[in-house]
Amino acid sequence: MLSCDSPELMLSCDSLECESLEQLVSPWEVSAKEGGKIDYNKLIDKFGCQRIEESLTDRVESLTDGEPHVFLRRGVFFSHQDFNEILDAYEGGEMFYLYTGREASSQALHIGDLIPLMFTKYLQEAFGVPVVVQLRDDGDCSLSDEENRRRAQDSAKDIIACGFDVTNTFIFSDLSYIGGAFYKNMVKIGQCVTVNKARGIFGFSDEDCLSKYCFPPVQASPSFPSSFPHLFSGMDKLRCLIPCAIDQDPYFR
């Protein structure tokens, strides 16, 4: 997992609801004491991530025979989980795939949406690997099904316009695709996490709708290649690299 510093950054480790006297960071709120700045170094330590050092950036340059993306060079993507293992495998001749996604909560992409998409596009081009993109047309309970679906379709057009390789990219909507092997992985993930554990990880409350409790397996399942048998048949050990804001860490850890 590669973590970025974006305007939507909401950070976590053992819990998505990370709170201290200095700062509050959750999926729904980001604030610092007296309007101060978020201390990313403290969050990296809290979440057990590793900072992306210059040596790792140099290794990307060596393996791709090209200058690393400006988001790497300038520290916009600043931490990772096991990226070195991805690079080890790639250097040994193994491939991997990329996974990103978007909830259609706004009418159009904004900079917080574009940062991970632009970086994912760079990684696809640099390493020559496939990309899967999840469109959450099931995510916003305040919108009608029709509006969620329309926004997802508009998002797909915007994502395509980012320049992904159309021959090596699979964009899917939850309502259209989920079933079969994908749903099988959702069930397996759901069986591994109790409600009590989910509350601790994500900060769920009694006032949250049931769909909010049910969503973590939906977002986690694309990180398993067996969720896409038409793309990765017989490749159940294929590694997945997920460029995202660090608040997404608990979905995948």
C-alpha positions in Angstrom: 0.0 0.0 0.0 1.3 3.5 -0.9 -0.1 6.3 1.2 -0.5 9.9 0.0 -1.0 13.3 1.5 -4.1 14.6 -0.2 -6.7 17.2 0.7 -9.0 14.3 1.7 -6.3 12.6 3.9 -7.9 10.8 6.8 -5.4 8.6 8.6 -5.5 5.4 10.7 -3.7 2.3 11.9 -5.3 -0.1 14.4 -8.4 2.2 14.2 -9.8 4.6 11.7 -10.8 6.7 14.6 -7.4 8.1 15.7 -7.7 10.8 18.3 -5.3 12.6 20.5 -5.1 16.0 22.2 -3.4 17.4 19.2 -5.4 16.0 16.2 -8.4 14.0 15.2 -8.3 11.9 12.1 -11.1 9.7 10.9 -12.9 8.8 7.7 -15.4 11.7 8.3 -13.4 14.4 10.1 -9.8 15.8 10.0 -8.9 18.5 12.5 -5.8 19.7 14.4 -5.6 21.6 17.7 -6.3 25.2 17.2 -6.2 25.0 13.5 -2.7 23.5 13.4 -1.3 21.0 10.9 -1.6 17.2 10.9 1.6 15.6 12.1 2.2 13.0 9.5 5.4 11.6 11.1 3.4 10.9 14.3 0.7 9.2 12.2 3.2 7.0 10.4 4.6 5.8 13.7 1.1 5.2 15.1 0.0 3.3 12.1 3.1 1.1 11.8 3.8 2.2 8.2 7.2 2.9 6.7 8.3 6.2 5.3 9.2 6.2 1.6 13.0 6.9 1.7 15.1 8.2 -1.1 16.6 4.7 -1.5 13.2 3.3 -2.3 12.6 6.0 -4.9 16.0 5.4 -6.4 15.0 1.7 -6.7 11.8 2.6 -8.6 13.9 4.6 -11.0 16.3 1.7 -11.5 13.6 -0.8 -12.2 11.5 1.3 -14.5 14.4 3.0 -16.4 12.7 6.4 -15.9 12.5 9.3 -13.5 10.1 8.6 -10.6 6.8 10.5 -10.5 6.9 14.0 -9.0 4.5 12.7 -6.3 7.3 10.3 -5.2 10.1 12.8 -5.5 8.3 15.5 -3.5 6.9 13.3 -0.9 3.2 13.6 -1.8 3.2 9.8 -1.4 5.1 9.5 1.8 4.6 6.1 3.4 4.0 2.5 2.4 3.3 -1.1 3.5 5.5 -3.7 1.9 6.2 -1.8 -1.3 9.7 -3.2 -1.1 8.2 -6.7 -1.4 6.4 -5.7 -4.5 9.7 -4.4 -6.0 11.5 -7.6 -4.9 8.9 -9.7 -6.7 8.9 -7.5 -9.8 12.7 -7.6 -10.0 12.5 -11.4 -9.8 10.2 -11.5 -12.8 6.8 -11.6 -11.1 4.0 -9.2 -12.0 1.4 -7.5 -9.8 -1.7 -5.5 -10.3 -2.9 -2.1 -9.1 -6.2 -1.3 -7.4 -7.8 2.0 -6.9 -11.4 3.3 -6.7 -13.8 6.2 -6.2 -17.0 6.9 -4.4 -19.2 9.1 -6.5 -20.0 11.5 -3.7 -19.5 14.6 -5.8 -20.5 15.7 -9.3 -16.9 15.7 -10.7 -13.4 14.7 -9.8 -11.5 17.1 -7.5 -7.8 17.2 -6.7 -8.2 14.7 -3.8 -9.6 12.2 -6.3 -7.1 12.9 -9.0 -3.9 12.5 -6.9 -4.2 8.7 -6.5 -5.6 8.3 -10.0 -2.7 10.2 -11.6 -0.2 8.2 -9.6 -1.9 4.9 -10.4 -1.7 5.8 -14.1 2.0 6.5 -13.7 2.6 3.1 -12.0 0.7 1.3 -14.7 2.7 2.9 -17.4 6.1 2.5 -15.6 5.7 -1.1 -14.6 3.3 -2.3 -17.4 0.8 -3.8 -15.1 -3.0 -4.1 -15.1 -5.3 -1.8 -13.1 -8.7 -2.5 -11.5 -10.9 0.5 -10.6 -13.9 0.2 -8.2 -16.8 2.6 -8.7 -18.9 2.9 -5.5 -22.4 3.3 -6.9 -23.7 1.7 -3.7 -22.0 4.1 -1.2 -24.0 7.3 -0.7 -27.2 6.5 1.2 -28.3 10.1 0.8 -28.7 9.8 -2.9 -31.2 7.8 -5.0 -30.0 4.6 -6.8 -30.4 6.4 -10.1 -28.2 9.4 -9.0 -25.6 7.1 -7.6 -25.5 5.2 -10.9 -25.3 8.4 -12.9 -22.5 9.7 -10.9 -20.6 6.5 -11.2 -21.0 6.6 -15.0 -19.7 10.2 -15.1 -16.8 9.2 -12.8 -15.8 6.4 -15.2 -15.5 8.9 -18.1 -13.4 11.2 -15.9 -11.1 8.3 -14.9 -10.7 7.1 -18.5 -9.7 10.7 -19.4 -6.7 10.4 -16.9 -5.0 8.3 -19.6 -5.1 4.7 -18.4 -4.2 2.0 -20.8 -7.6 0.9 -22.1 -6.3 -2.6 -22.9 -5.0 -3.1 -19.4 -7.6 -1.5 -17.2 -10.9 -2.9 -15.8 -13.4 -0.4 -14.4 -16.4 -1.9 -12.6 -19.3 -0.6 -10.6 -20.3 -2.4 -7.4 -23.9 -2.8 -8.3 -23.1 -4.2 -11.8 -20.2 -6.5 -10.9 -20.5 -7.9 -7.4 -21.4 -11.6 -7.4 -19.7 -15.0 -7.9 -16.0 -15.1 -6.9 -16.1 -11.5 -5.7 -19.0 -12.1 -3.4 -17.3 -15.3 -2.2 -14.3 -13.2 -1.0 -16.7 -10.7 0.7 -18.2 -13.6 2.6 -14.8 -14.9 3.7 -13.7 -11.4 4.9 -17.0 -10.8 6.7 -16.6 -14.1 8.6 -13.2 -13.0 9.9 -14.3 -9.7 11.6 -16.8 -9.4 14.5 -19.1 -6.4 14.9 -17.2 -5.5 18.0 -13.9 -5.5 16.1 -15.4 -3.5 13.3 -16.6 -0.9 15.7 -13.1 -0.6 17.1 -11.5 -0.4 13.7 -13.9 2.0 12.0 -15.6 3.8 14.8 -19.1 2.7 13.9 -22.0 3.7 16.2 -25.5 2.6 16.8 -26.8 5.5 14.7 -24.9 4.3 11.5 -26.9 2.5 8.9 -26.3 -1.3 8.3 -24.8 -0.7 4.9 -21.9 1.1 6.5 -21.1 -1.9 8.6 -21.4 -4.1 5.5 -19.1 -2.1 3.2 -15.5 -3.0 4.4 -15.6 -6.4 2.7 -16.8 -4.7 -0.5 -13.7 -2.4 -0.5 -11.3 -5.1 0.6 -12.2 -7.8 -1.9 -10.7 -6.2 -5.0 -7.2 -6.6 -3.3 -7.6 -10.4 -3.9 -7.0 -11.5 -7.5 -9.5 -14.3 -7.1 -12.2 -11.6 -7.2 -11.5 -11.2 -10.9 -11.4 -14.7 -12.4 -11.8 -13.3 -15.9 -8.6 -11.3 -15.5 -6.4 -13.4 -13.2 -7.6 -17.0 -13.5 -5.2 -19.3 -11.7 -3.2 -16.4 -10.3 -4.4 -16.4 -6.8 -1.0 -15.4 -5.4 -0.7 -12.3 -7.5 0.3 -9.3 -5.4 -1.8 -6.2 -5.4 -0.5 -2.6 -4.9 -3.0 0.0 -3.7 -2.1 3.7 -4.0 -4.4 5.6 -1.6 -4.7 7.9 1.3 -3.5 6.3 4.5 -7.0 6.2 6.1 -7.7 3.3 3.8 -5.1 1.1 5.6 -7.5 -0.9 7.9 -9.5 -2.1 4.9 -6.5 -4.0 3.6 -4.3 -4.8 6.6 
